[in-house]
């Protein structure tokens, strides 16, 4: 697969949104707790609001 195209190191309080269809990895949190929330955001166009469901 080669080296990663991007490495992101979030700070406490950062919100990351990613496309789960893209290959991704998350390193284990070894010394600090991590909160993870999985959800889906639907984009239907500029004339309609985003839809959130899980």
C-alpha positions in Angstrom: 0.0 0.0 0.0 2.9 2.4 0.5 3.4 5.1 3.0 0.4 7.1 4.2 -0.7 10.2 2.3 -1.4 12.1 5.5 -0.7 11.7 9.2 -3.0 13.7 11.5 -2.1 14.3 15.2 -5.2 15.8 16.7 -5.1 17.8 19.9 -7.6 17.3 22.8 -10.9 18.8 21.7 -10.3 18.4 18.0 -13.1 16.9 15.9 -12.1 14.7 12.9 -14.5 13.7 10.2 -13.4 11.1 7.7 -14.8 9.1 4.9 -14.8 5.5 6.1 -14.8 4.3 2.5 -11.2 5.4 2.3 -8.6 3.2 3.8 -7.6 4.5 7.2 -6.0 3.5 10.4 -6.1 4.7 14.0 -3.2 4.0 16.4 -4.1 2.7 19.8 -4.3 5.2 22.6 -1.7 3.9 25.1 -1.6 6.4 27.9 -4.7 8.6 27.6 -8.4 7.9 27.2 -10.0 8.3 23.8 -13.7 8.9 23.0 -14.9 7.6 19.7 -18.3 8.2 18.1 -19.4 6.6 14.9 -22.1 8.1 12.8 -23.3 8.8 9.2 -23.8 12.2 7.7 -25.9 12.4 4.6 -25.4 15.2 2.0 -28.4 15.6 -0.2 -27.4 18.9 -1.9 -27.1 22.6 -1.1 -30.9 23.0 -1.0 -31.4 20.5 1.9 -29.9 20.2 5.3 -27.4 17.5 6.3 -28.9 14.3 7.7 -27.3 12.7 10.7 -28.0 9.1 11.7 -26.2 6.1 13.2 
